[in-house]
Amino acid sequence: MMEAGFWLERWKEGRTRFHRDEVMPLLRQHWPALALPAGCRVFVPLAGKSLDMLWLAEQGHAVLGAELSPLAVAQFFDENQLQPAISDEADGRHHRAGPIDLVCGDVFELDAAALAGCTAVYDRAALIALPADMRRRYVSEVYGRLPLGCQALLITLEYPQAEKAGPPFRVDVAEVEALFAPQWSIEELDRRDILAQEPAFQEDGVTALSTAVYRLQRKA
């Protein structure tokens, strides 16, 4: 199991190649497929300092982010010239600015009522950041507290796991189905080869790399 210290150290050392300096194009392309009502709350787990949170807020959503690293949280607000109101609560330190509530704390400790109030999830870098045992726990305990009808946009990576030690980890379609069915319906929206666009994977000796996008919906 990967301990919290692993991620805290990566942020401290600046080893955050997973962070993107732009909004994820796959988010822009596929988010409309969820057809969500304006004003609904979107959960962004293991959010880092992702600009995707700003984009989701610009679409009219309330955003609930969860991030372990205080450095990542501070950088998100500093780099985007936002002044959050900060309050310590049972599930972590909340940083609120406009429609964004970014909680610095353990995603497994998030308030159940807050998760129950989420209409959707955007999971680009959470599921694939966790090793297999934690992926099972994460889907059971975190996704398990989301309400019936909740939708998710899930983005995964597929590559020969033997060629590279994660994170990010390979999560193929068979594992997505094993983790989420039968509680969630699963629709694959996109699949593409991205090895040519990922030099870091090429440098690590990875010979094949693709990304997949899924729309999930929690069944009644």
C-alpha positions in Angstrom: 0.0 0.0 0.0 1.2 3.5 -0.8 1.3 5.7 2.3 0.3 9.3 2.5 4.0 10.2 2.9 4.7 9.1 -0.7 2.4 11.8 -2.2 3.4 14.5 0.3 7.1 13.9 -0.6 6.4 14.1 -4.3 4.7 17.5 -3.9 7.5 18.7 -1.6 10.2 17.6 -4.2 8.2 18.9 -7.2 7.9 15.5 -8.8 4.5 16.2 -10.2 4.6 15.2 -13.8 1.0 14.2 -13.5 0.0 17.9 -13.2 -1.1 19.5 -16.5 -0.7 23.2 -17.2 -3.9 23.2 -19.2 -7.5 21.9 -18.9 -7.7 18.3 -19.9 -8.9 18.2 -23.5 -10.8 14.9 -22.8 -12.8 16.7 -20.1 -13.8 19.5 -22.5 -14.8 17.0 -25.1 -16.8 14.5 -23.0 -18.2 16.4 -20.1 -21.3 17.4 -22.0 -22.2 13.7 -22.4 -23.2 13.7 -18.8 -25.9 16.4 -19.4 -25.8 17.7 -15.9 -28.0 20.4 -14.4 -26.5 23.8 -13.8 -25.4 24.4 -10.3 -25.0 20.7 -9.3 -22.0 19.7 -7.2 -19.1 17.8 -8.8 -16.6 15.8 -6.8 -12.9 15.8 -7.9 -10.9 13.3 -5.9 -7.1 13.5 -5.5 -7.4 16.9 -7.2 -3.9 18.3 -6.8 -3.8 21.8 -8.2 -5.7 20.8 -11.3 -7.0 23.6 -13.6 -9.9 21.2 -14.4 -11.5 22.4 -11.2 -11.6 26.0 -12.5 -13.1 24.8 -15.8 -15.8 22.8 -14.0 -16.6 25.9 -11.9 -16.8 28.0 -15.1 -19.4 25.5 -16.4 -21.7 26.5 -13.5 -20.9 23.7 -11.1 -20.1 23.7 -7.4 -16.8 21.8 -7.0 -15.8 19.6 -4.1 -12.2 18.7 -4.4 -10.1 16.5 -2.1 -6.3 16.7 -1.9 -3.9 15.3 0.6 -1.0 17.7 0.1 -1.2 21.2 1.7 1.4 22.4 -0.8 -0.8 21.4 -3.7 -3.8 23.1 -2.2 -1.8 26.3 -1.4 -0.4 26.4 -5.0 -3.8 26.0 -6.5 -5.1 29.1 -4.8 -1.9 31.1 -5.2 -1.4 30.4 -8.8 -5.0 31.2 -9.7 -5.0 34.4 -7.6 -7.8 33.1 -5.4 -8.2 34.0 -1.7 -9.9 31.1 0.1 -11.8 31.2 3.3 -10.2 28.4 5.5 -12.0 26.4 8.1 -10.9 23.2 10.0 -13.7 20.6 10.0 -13.9 17.0 10.9 -12.9 15.7 7.5 -10.0 18.1 6.8 -9.1 21.7 6.2 -11.7 23.3 3.8 -10.5 26.0 1.5 -13.5 27.8 -0.1 -13.4 30.4 -2.9 -16.5 31.0 -4.9 -18.0 27.7 -6.1 -14.8 25.7 -5.2 -14.4 23.9 -1.9 -11.0 22.2 -1.8 -10.6 19.9 1.2 -7.0 19.2 2.4 -7.3 15.8 3.9 -7.6 12.1 3.3 -10.2 11.2 0.6 -11.2 8.2 2.7 -12.2 10.5 5.5 -14.5 12.9 3.5 -17.8 13.8 5.1 -20.4 11.2 3.9 -23.1 13.9 3.7 -20.9 16.0 1.4 -20.4 13.1 -0.9 -24.1 12.2 -0.8 -24.7 15.7 -2.2 -22.6 15.2 -5.3 -24.4 14.8 -8.6 -21.2 13.8 -10.5 -17.5 12.8 -10.2 -14.6 13.8 -12.4 -11.9 11.2 -11.9 -8.8 11.8 -14.1 -5.9 11.1 -11.7 -7.4 9.4 -8.7 -8.2 5.8 -9.6 -5.0 5.4 -11.7 -2.9 6.9 -8.9 -3.7 4.0 -6.5 -2.3 0.5 -6.4 -4.7 -2.4 -6.8 -5.6 -3.0 -3.2 -6.3 0.7 -2.7 -8.3 0.9 -5.9 -10.7 -1.6 -4.5 -11.0 0.2 -1.2 -11.4 3.5 -3.0 -14.3 2.4 -5.2 -16.0 0.6 -2.3 -15.6 3.3 0.3 -15.5 6.6 -1.6 -17.7 5.9 -4.7 -19.8 3.8 -2.4 -20.9 6.9 -0.5 -22.1 8.7 -3.7 -25.9 8.9 -4.3 -28.0 6.8 -6.6 -28.1 8.3 -10.1 -24.7 10.0 -9.6 -22.6 10.1 -12.8 -18.8 9.9 -13.3 -16.4 10.8 -16.0 -13.5 8.4 -15.5 -10.3 8.6 -17.4 -7.9 5.7 -17.3 -4.5 4.6 -18.8 -3.6 1.2 -20.3 0.0 0.1 -20.8 2.1 -3.1 -20.1 2.4 -2.8 -16.3 5.6 -4.8 -16.4 7.3 -2.1 -18.4 6.8 0.7 -15.8 6.2 0.9 -12.0 3.2 3.1 -11.3 1.8 5.5 -10.4 0.0 6.1 -12.6 -1.1 2.5 -12.9 -2.7 0.6 -15.7 -6.5 0.2 -15.2 -7.9 -1.7 -18.2 -11.6 -2.2 -19.2 -11.8 -5.6 -17.4 -10.7 -4.0 -14.1 -13.1 -1.0 -14.6 -16.0 -3.6 -15.0 -14.8 -5.6 -12.0 -14.6 -2.5 -9.8 -17.8 -0.8 -10.7 -20.3 -3.4 -11.9 -23.0 -4.2 -11.0 -23.5 -1.0 -8.9 -22.7 1.3 -11.8 -23.5 1.2 -15.5 -20.4 1.6 -17.7 -20.2 3.2 -21.1 -16.9 3.6 -22.9 -16.9 7.0 -24.6 -13.4 7.2 -26.1 -10.2 5.2 -26.5 -7.0 6.4 -28.2 -3.3 5.7 -28.5 -1.3 8.5 -26.8 2.2 7.1 -26.6 3.5 9.7 -29.1 2.3 12.5 -26.9 3.8 11.1 -23.7 7.6 11.3 -23.8 8.0 10.5 -20.1 6.4 7.1 -20.7 8.7 6.6 -23.8 11.7 7.4 -21.7 10.6 4.8 -19.2 10.6 2.2 -21.9 6.9 1.8 -22.3 6.0 0.4 -25.7 2.3 0.9 -25.8 0.0 3.5 -24.1 -3.6 4.3 -24.5 -6.2 6.3 -22.6 -9.9 5.4 -22.2 -12.8 7.6 -21.1 -15.9 6.1 -19.4 -19.2 7.5 -18.4 -20.5 5.8 -15.2 -23.9 6.0 -13.6 -24.8 4.7 -10.2 -27.8 2.4 -10.6 -31.0 2.7 -8.6 
